[in-house]
Amino acid sequence: MRVRSYSNLFLAGVMASIVGVTVSNAAKADQDYGASLDARRSSHFYIGLDYSPAFSKIRDFKIIESSGETAAVYPYFDDGRSHAIEYNKFDWNTPNPRIGFKDNTLLAIGSSIGYAFSRARVEVEVGYESFKIKDRGKGGKKEKDGSAVYLLAKELAYSVASNQQDKLAVALSKVKGKDIVNFAKALESTSPTIGEKVCRTRSGSGEKNYARYVEKTSRSSNDTSLCGDIGGTSAHNSPRVNVFKDFAAKTLGDGSRNWPTSSGTKSMENDNANAVAADLVKNLNMEEKAIVAGLFSRTIEGGEAAKISAISTTSVMLNVCYDFYGKESSIAPYACAGIGSNFVGIVDSHIVPKLAYKLKAGIGCQISPEISIFAGGFYHRILGNGRYADLPVKRLFYDESPKGRTKNTAVANFSMSYAGGELGVRLAF
């Protein structure tokens, strides 16, 4: 929301309070306020309770896993059938969606306790606001409890989902061979037809001279250690096409050989990593790439899932206020400035304290020596660098990635302020 909208809200609250209190004051114009004025201006303690709906201004919300390896964030499709977060239900066509939050009009309450002397007041105010996450709209939907889940995907998953062959090749070249073997096994068990499109050997002269995967390339036969190699002459009959599962089992073995570079007299640096990247990007459709991206997260890179339902904040502020009383008038404009702390919750009720300030102004009306009502507007801003660390995250269902790849925490960055109106009552004692 723009600053102009906040200003309009503030002015509307003040004007509405002026009109309401003026009408009430006119009806009581003949009453004697002398006693109430004396009581009002003497020193006393008070407690207050108010309703304070607010419009949020949460900007540039970003979340990454704690080590900073997140390449992109993807929303989750939830069908409500399972509480587990499955690797194949993310929207890989929508990287880094805008994550927005609603205004708070219901659960918006505040209370205060203070001391008034003459026209000044000092109070401690506690407030609570909760800004629920917005629907993702066309691309996805929230869970039934109002939450949304996002995968913090790393380089392999992001590169294949976004068709970036060169980046994928570089990322694959940094992966250990045994991790590629585990990925190949997972692909074969879940989507064998995809594996048939990767490292598919080609035939040489004739129709049945396909390259055959072994530990080391031989130029005198069809034997090869290069992904997707071509066969030799008809003298070395090899009628069966070899695919990714054969490459993993026969050429990579336990992962200690032929990755990322094949073995042979004409091998080139990272040739197997480059060949696998090319097949994944060029030979698969988007649905198949989504499956591969999910498996990369589940078996090699690890994938953190952040479940976000709302940004909630409990504020504790020390306010200094001034009431602008007129002569024998029950109406008093007021202004306050305060500083304190907001305790911000983002993921799984994890709380991060932040320094904050608050400004508010409005109109108060004394309706008895002990009771006054007030209405006005406020602006509340959280200070600091906008970094919220150590947020707990969830793991993908059946995560097989090596120990330490999936992190336990994430970091969110955003700026936060909110503005709104307040309507309440103060009781003196």
C-alpha positions as CSV (number, residue, x, y, z in Angstrom):
1,M,0.0,0.0,0.0
2,R,1.3,3.4,-0.9
3,V,2.1,6.2,1.6
4,R,-0.9,8.2,0.3
5,S,-3.2,5.3,1.3
6,Y,-1.8,5.3,4.8
7,S,-2.3,9.0,5.1
8,N,-5.9,8.8,3.9
9,L,-6.5,6.1,6.5
10,F,-5.0,8.1,9.3
11,L,-6.9,11.3,8.4
12,A,-10.2,9.3,8.0
13,G,-9.8,7.9,11.4
14,V,-9.1,11.3,13.0
15,M,-12.0,13.0,11.1
16,A,-14.4,10.2,12.0
17,S,-13.5,10.5,15.7
18,I,-13.9,14.3,15.6
19,V,-17.4,14.1,14.1
20,G,-18.6,11.4,16.5
21,V,-17.2,13.1,19.6
22,T,-18.5,16.5,18.6
23,V,-22.1,15.2,18.3
24,S,-21.8,13.6,21.7
25,N,-20.3,16.8,23.2
26,A,-23.1,18.9,21.8
27,A,-25.7,16.7,23.5
28,K,-24.0,17.3,26.8
29,A,-23.2,20.9,26.4
30,D,-25.1,22.0,29.5
31,Q,-23.4,19.7,31.9
32,D,-20.9,20.9,34.5
33,Y,-17.4,19.5,33.6
34,G,-15.6,21.2,36.4
35,A,-15.2,18.1,38.6
36,S,-14.3,15.8,35.7
37,L,-11.7,18.3,34.5
38,D,-10.0,18.4,37.9
39,A,-10.0,14.6,38.1
40,R,-8.8,14.2,34.6
41,R,-5.8,16.5,35.0
42,S,-4.7,15.1,38.3
43,S,-2.1,12.3,38.5
44,H,-3.5,8.8,38.1
45,F,-2.8,5.4,36.7
46,Y,-4.9,3.9,33.9
47,I,-5.4,0.8,31.8
48,G,-6.5,0.8,28.1
49,L,-7.9,-1.7,25.6
50,D,-8.3,-1.0,21.9
51,Y,-9.1,-2.6,18.6
52,S,-6.5,-1.6,16.0
53,P,-7.0,-3.0,12.4
54,A,-3.9,-2.5,10.2
55,F,-2.8,-2.4,6.6
56,S,0.4,-4.2,6.1
57,K,3.4,-3.0,4.1
58,I,5.6,-6.0,3.9
59,R,8.1,-5.5,1.1
60,D,10.5,-7.7,-0.9
61,F,9.9,-10.9,1.0
62,K,12.7,-13.4,0.2
63,I,13.6,-16.7,1.9
64,I,16.6,-18.9,1.4
65,E,18.2,-21.8,3.2
66,S,20.8,-20.9,5.9
67,S,23.9,-21.6,3.8
68,G,22.8,-19.4,1.0
69,E,22.7,-22.1,-1.7
70,T,19.1,-21.5,-2.7
71,A,18.9,-20.8,-6.4
72,A,15.1,-20.4,-6.7
73,V,11.9,-20.8,-4.6
74,Y,9.0,-22.9,-6.0
75,P,5.4,-23.1,-4.7
76,Y,3.9,-26.4,-3.7
77,F,0.7,-27.9,-5.0
78,D,-1.3,-29.4,-2.1
79,D,-4.2,-31.8,-2.7
80,G,-5.0,-32.2,1.0
81,R,-4.5,-35.9,0.9
82,S,-1.2,-36.1,2.7
83,H,0.7,-34.2,5.4
84,A,4.0,-35.2,3.8
85,I,5.8,-32.8,1.4
86,E,6.4,-34.8,-1.8
87,Y,9.1,-34.0,-4.3
88,N,6.9,-34.2,-7.4
89,K,4.2,-31.7,-6.4
90,F,6.0,-28.4,-6.8
91,D,5.2,-25.9,-9.5
92,W,8.4,-25.8,-11.4
93,N,7.0,-23.4,-14.0
94,T,6.8,-20.6,-11.4
95,P,10.2,-19.8,-9.9
96,N,10.4,-17.1,-7.3
97,P,6.7,-16.2,-7.0
98,R,5.8,-13.0,-5.3
99,I,5.0,-13.8,-1.7
100,G,2.5,-11.3,-0.3
101,F,0.5,-10.9,2.9
102,K,-3.0,-9.7,3.6
103,D,-4.1,-6.8,5.8
104,N,-5.2,-7.5,9.4
105,T,-8.8,-6.5,10.2
106,L,-9.9,-9.2,12.7
107,L,-7.2,-10.3,15.1
108,A,-6.0,-6.8,15.9
109,I,-5.9,-6.0,19.6
110,G,-3.9,-3.9,22.0
111,S,-3.7,-3.0,25.6
112,S,-1.8,-0.5,27.7
113,I,-1.1,0.5,31.2
114,G,0.2,3.9,32.0
115,Y,0.5,6.9,34.3
116,A,-0.9,10.3,33.6
117,F,0.2,13.6,35.1
118,S,-1.3,16.9,34.1
119,R,-1.5,16.8,30.2
120,A,1.3,14.1,29.7
121,R,1.1,10.4,29.8
122,V,3.7,7.6,29.9
123,E,2.5,4.1,29.0
124,V,3.6,0.6,28.1
125,E,1.5,-0.7,25.2
126,V,1.2,-4.3,24.0
127,G,-0.3,-5.0,20.6
128,Y,-0.8,-8.0,18.3
129,E,-1.2,-8.1,14.6
130,S,-1.3,-11.1,12.2
131,F,-0.9,-10.7,8.4
132,K,-2.0,-13.9,6.7
133,I,-0.3,-15.0,3.5
134,K,-2.1,-14.2,0.3
135,D,-3.4,-16.8,-2.2
136,R,-1.0,-17.6,-4.9
137,G,-3.7,-17.2,-7.5
138,K,-3.6,-18.9,-10.8
139,G,-0.4,-20.9,-10.3
140,G,-1.2,-22.6,-7.0
141,K,-3.2,-22.7,-3.9
142,K,-2.9,-22.6,-0.1
143,E,-3.3,-25.5,2.1
144,K,-6.6,-26.0,4.0
145,D,-5.1,-24.4,7.2
146,G,-4.2,-21.2,5.3
147,S,-0.6,-22.1,4.9
148,A,1.6,-22.1,1.8
149,V,4.7,-24.3,1.3
150,Y,7.7,-23.3,-0.8
151,L,10.7,-25.4,-1.8
152,L,14.1,-23.7,-1.4
153,A,15.7,-25.3,-4.5
154,K,19.4,-25.5,-5.3
155,E,21.3,-25.2,-8.5
156,L,20.7,-28.7,-10.1
157,A,17.0,-28.5,-9.7
158,Y,16.8,-24.9,-10.8
159,S,19.0,-25.4,-13.8
160,V,17.1,-28.3,-15.3
161,A,13.7,-26.7,-14.5
162,S,14.7,-23.5,-16.2
163,N,16.4,-25.2,-19.2
164,Q,19.9,-23.8,-18.5
165,Q,22.1,-26.5,-19.9
166,D,25.4,-24.8,-19.3
167,K,24.7,-24.1,-15.6
168,L,23.4,-27.6,-15.2
169,A,26.6,-29.1,-16.7
170,V,28.8,-27.0,-14.3
171,A,26.7,-28.0,-11.3
172,L,26.7,-31.7,-12.3
173,S,30.5,-31.7,-12.7
174,K,30.8,-30.8,-9.0
175,V,28.6,-33.7,-7.9
176,K,30.2,-36.9,-6.7
177,G,29.9,-40.0,-8.8
178,K,28.2,-42.0,-6.1
179,D,25.5,-39.3,-5.9
180,I,24.8,-39.6,-9.6
181,V,24.5,-43.4,-9.2
182,N,21.9,-42.9,-6.4
183,F,20.0,-40.5,-8.6
184,A,20.0,-43.0,-11.5
185,K,18.6,-45.7,-9.2
186,A,15.9,-43.4,-7.9
187,L,15.0,-42.3,-11.5
188,E,14.8,-46.0,-12.6
189,S,12.5,-46.9,-9.7
190,T,10.1,-43.9,-10.1
191,S,10.2,-42.9,-13.8
192,P,12.1,-45.5,-15.9
193,T,10.9,-44.0,-19.2
194,I,12.8,-40.8,-18.4
195,G,16.0,-42.8,-17.9
196,E,15.6,-44.2,-21.4
197,K,16.0,-40.7,-22.8
198,V,19.3,-40.1,-21.0
199,C,22.7,-41.4,-22.1
200,R,21.0,-43.4,-24.8
201,T,23.7,-44.9,-27.0
202,R,23.6,-44.6,-30.8
203,S,24.3,-47.1,-33.6
204,G,27.3,-46.9,-35.8
205,S,27.3,-48.2,-39.4
206,G,24.4,-50.6,-39.8
207,E,21.3,-51.0,-37.6
208,K,22.7,-53.0,-34.7
209,N,26.0,-51.4,-33.7
210,Y,25.0,-49.5,-30.6
211,A,27.7,-48.4,-28.2
212,R,27.9,-50.6,-25.1
213,Y,28.8,-49.2,-21.6
214,V,31.9,-50.4,-19.9
215,E,34.5,-49.0,-17.5
216,K,36.8,-47.7,-20.3
217,T,36.3,-46.6,-23.8
218,S,37.8,-48.8,-26.6
219,R,38.1,-47.5,-30.1
220,S,38.5,-51.0,-31.5
221,S,35.1,-52.1,-30.4
222,N,31.7,-50.7,-29.4
223,D,32.7,-50.4,-25.7
224,T,32.5,-46.9,-24.3
225,S,32.5,-45.0,-21.0
226,L,31.1,-41.8,-22.6
227,C,27.4,-41.0,-22.1
228,G,25.4,-41.2,-25.3
229,D,28.4,-42.5,-27.4
230,I,28.0,-43.9,-30.9
231,G,28.9,-47.5,-31.9
232,G,31.6,-48.7,-34.2
233,T,31.5,-51.0,-37.2
234,S,29.3,-53.9,-38.1
235,A,32.1,-56.3,-37.1
236,H,31.3,-55.7,-33.5
237,N,27.6,-56.5,-33.3
238,S,25.8,-54.8,-30.4
239,P,22.1,-55.0,-31.0
240,R,20.8,-53.4,-27.7
241,V,20.5,-49.7,-26.9
242,N,22.1,-48.8,-23.6
243,V,20.5,-46.1,-21.4
244,F,21.1,-44.2,-18.2
245,K,20.6,-47.2,-15.9
246,D,23.3,-49.1,-17.9
247,F,25.6,-46.1,-17.8
248,A,25.3,-45.9,-14.0
249,A,25.6,-49.6,-13.3
250,K,28.4,-50.5,-15.8
251,T,30.4,-47.3,-16.4
252,L,30.1,-45.5,-13.1
253,G,29.8,-48.6,-10.9
254,D,30.1,-47.4,-7.3
255,G,30.7,-43.8,-8.5
256,S,34.4,-43.9,-8.2
257,R,35.1,-43.8,-11.9
258,N,34.1,-42.0,-15.1
259,W,32.5,-39.0,-13.4
260,P,32.5,-36.2,-14.4
261,T,35.0,-37.3,-17.2
262,S,35.0,-40.5,-19.1
263,S,38.1,-42.7,-19.5
264,G,39.8,-43.3,-22.8
265,T,42.3,-41.8,-25.2
266,K,40.0,-39.1,-26.5
267,S,38.1,-38.2,-23.4
268,M,37.5,-34.5,-22.7
269,E,37.2,-32.8,-19.3
270,N,33.7,-33.1,-17.8
271,D,32.4,-34.8,-21.0
272,N,30.0,-37.1,-19.1
273,A,28.6,-34.3,-17.0
274,N,28.1,-32.2,-20.2
275,A,26.4,-35.1,-22.0
276,V,24.0,-35.8,-19.1
277,A,23.1,-32.1,-18.9
278,A,22.4,-31.9,-22.6
279,D,20.1,-35.0,-22.6
280,L,18.2,-33.7,-19.6
281,V,17.6,-30.3,-21.1
282,K,17.1,-31.3,-24.8
283,N,15.3,-34.7,-24.6
284,L,12.8,-34.2,-21.8
285,N,9.5,-32.3,-21.8
286,M,8.6,-29.9,-19.0
287,E,6.7,-32.5,-17.0
288,E,9.7,-34.9,-17.1
289,K,12.1,-32.1,-16.2
290,A,9.9,-31.3,-13.2
291,I,10.3,-34.9,-12.0
292,V,14.0,-34.8,-12.5
293,A,14.3,-31.5,-10.6
294,G,12.4,-33.0,-7.7
295,L,14.6,-36.0,-7.7
296,F,17.7,-33.9,-7.7
297,S,16.4,-32.2,-4.5
298,R,15.4,-35.5,-2.9
299,T,18.6,-37.6,-3.8
300,I,21.5,-35.2,-4.3
301,E,21.2,-31.6,-3.3
302,G,18.7,-31.8,-0.5
303,G,15.7,-29.5,-0.4
304,E,14.3,-27.4,2.4
305,A,10.5,-26.7,2.5
306,A,9.3,-23.6,4.3
307,K,5.7,-23.6,5.5
308,I,4.4,-20.1,5.9
309,S,0.9,-19.2,7.1
310,A,1.3,-15.6,8.3
311,I,3.7,-13.0,9.6
312,S,2.5,-12.3,13.2
313,T,4.0,-9.7,15.5
314,T,3.6,-8.9,19.2
315,S,4.8,-5.4,20.0
316,V,5.8,-4.0,23.4
317,M,6.2,-0.2,23.2
318,L,7.1,2.5,25.7
319,N,5.0,5.5,24.6
320,V,5.1,9.1,25.7
321,C,1.8,10.9,25.0
322,Y,0.4,14.4,25.3
323,D,-3.3,15.4,25.6
324,F,-4.2,18.8,24.2
325,Y,-7.0,19.7,26.7
326,G,-9.0,22.8,26.1
327,K,-10.8,24.9,28.8
328,E,-13.7,23.0,30.3
329,S,-13.8,20.7,27.3
330,S,-14.3,16.9,27.4
331,I,-12.6,16.5,24.0
332,A,-8.8,16.3,23.8
333,P,-6.7,15.6,20.8
334,Y,-3.7,13.4,21.6
335,A,-0.3,12.5,20.1
336,C,2.1,9.8,21.1
337,A,5.6,8.6,20.1
338,G,7.0,5.3,21.2
339,I,9.9,2.9,20.9
340,G,10.2,-0.7,21.8
341,S,10.4,-4.2,20.4
342,N,8.4,-6.3,18.0
343,F,8.5,-10.1,18.4
344,V,8.0,-11.3,14.8
345,G,6.9,-14.9,14.0
346,I,7.2,-16.3,10.4
347,V,7.7,-20.1,10.3
348,D,6.4,-22.5,12.9
349,S,6.0,-19.8,15.5
350,H,9.7,-19.1,15.6
351,I,10.1,-15.7,17.2
352,V,12.7,-13.0,16.2
353,P,12.9,-9.8,18.2
354,K,13.3,-6.5,16.4
355,L,13.6,-2.9,17.4
356,A,10.6,-0.7,16.4
357,Y,8.9,2.7,16.8
358,K,5.3,3.8,16.7
359,L,3.6,7.1,16.1
360,K,-0.1,7.7,16.8
361,A,-2.6,10.6,17.1
362,G,-6.3,11.0,17.5
363,I,-9.1,12.4,19.6
364,G,-10.1,11.4,23.2
365,C,-13.3,12.1,25.0
366,Q,-13.8,12.0,28.8
367,I,-17.2,10.5,29.5
368,S,-16.7,10.3,33.3
369,P,-13.9,11.0,35.8
370,E,-12.8,7.3,35.4
371,I,-13.6,6.5,31.8
372,S,-12.5,8.0,28.5
373,I,-12.8,6.7,24.9
374,F,-10.5,7.5,22.0
375,A,-10.2,7.0,18.3
376,G,-7.3,7.7,16.0
377,G,-4.6,6.4,13.7
378,F,-1.1,5.0,14.0
379,Y,2.0,4.1,12.0
380,H,4.3,1.3,13.2
381,R,7.7,0.5,11.7
382,I,10.2,-2.3,12.4
383,L,13.8,-1.2,12.3
384,G,17.0,-3.0,11.5
385,N,18.4,-4.9,8.4
386,G,15.2,-6.9,7.8
387,R,17.0,-10.2,8.3
388,Y,15.2,-13.0,10.2
389,A,17.5,-16.0,10.8
390,D,17.2,-19.5,12.1
391,L,13.7,-20.2,10.8
392,P,12.9,-23.9,11.0
393,V,12.2,-25.7,7.7
394,K,10.9,-29.1,6.8
395,R,12.4,-32.0,4.8
396,L,11.0,-33.5,1.6
397,F,9.2,-36.9,2.1
398,Y,11.8,-39.7,1.8
399,D,14.7,-37.4,1.5
400,E,17.8,-39.5,0.5
401,S,20.3,-36.7,0.0
402,P,23.7,-37.1,1.8
403,K,23.9,-36.1,5.4
404,G,24.2,-32.3,5.8
405,R,22.9,-31.4,2.3
406,T,19.4,-30.5,3.6
407,K,19.7,-27.7,6.1
408,N,17.6,-27.3,9.2
409,T,17.0,-23.6,9.0
410,A,16.3,-20.8,6.6
411,V,16.8,-17.0,6.5
412,A,14.1,-14.5,5.4
413,N,14.6,-10.9,4.4
414,F,11.9,-8.3,4.1
415,S,11.0,-4.8,5.3
416,M,7.9,-4.4,7.5
417,S,5.7,-1.6,8.6
418,Y,2.0,-1.2,9.1
419,A,-0.6,1.5,9.7
420,G,-4.2,1.6,10.7
421,G,-6.8,3.0,13.1
422,E,-7.4,2.4,16.8
423,L,-10.6,2.6,18.8
424,G,-10.6,2.0,22.5
425,V,-11.3,2.9,26.1
426,R,-9.1,3.9,29.0
427,L,-10.0,3.4,32.7
428,A,-8.4,5.6,35.3
429,F,-7.7,4.3,38.9
